[in-house]
Amino acid sequence: MKKIVKYEVIIYWSEDDQAFIAEVPELAGCAADGATYQEAVGNVEVAIQEWIETARELGRPIPHPNRRLVSA
């Protein structure tokens, strides 16, 4: 079963990379890209899981997700 991602993800278009970039501010260095918005989201979900697995293996702390209320 796929784990639900609870971290904030910031997605933007990069002219330099010609791709959507998805960054996770709470997880230092955790980011991914994709040709489409949806691809970037899917790729960053994988990157988050890998970031957490690596931190566990190295015995490093894993930040708790911020709890923000966001409205549009």
N, C-alpha and C positions, 0 to 999 in steps of 0.2 A: 504494500500500500504506500502511495506517495504521501510524504509528510506535507502539511500545510505550511507555507512560508508566512511568517508573521513579522518579518522585518520590513521596514520602509524601503521602497525601491524608487529611485529617481531615474526617469527615462527621458532621453533627449536625442535629437538628431545631431549627428556630427558631420559637418560639411567636409572636414579633413579626412575622415574615415569613410564617408559615404555609407554610413550605417547608423542604426539606432544604438545608443549606448545605455546600458542599465547599470546603475551603481547602487551599492548598499552602504550608506554612510556609517552604519553601526558596526560593520565588519570591515576593518581596515584592508584596503586593497581588493575587496570583493567587487568584481564587475564583470560584465559580459557584453557582447554586442550581437547584432543580428540585422539581416537585410530588411526585416519587417519589425514592427512593434511587437507582434506576437512572438516572433522568433527570439527577440532580445529578452522578453519576459521568460520564455521557456529556458533559454540558456542561463539566465541569472538564477533561476530556481535550482538548476544543477550546480552552479557555482556556489550557491549558499550551502547546499548539502555537503559539497566537497570541502568548503572552508571549515564547516563545523566538524566534519570527520577528521580533518587534518589537525585542528586545534585539540581535539580529544586525544589523538594519538601522541601529540607533543606535550600533553599535560598543560595546555594553555587555557586561560579562562575564556568562556564563551559569553559575550554580552547578552543580557536579556533584551528582547525587543522593547522599544519604546511603546508606550500605550498612548496613542494620540487619537483624538476625535477629529475626523476630517469631514467637512461637508462641502458640497459643491453648490 
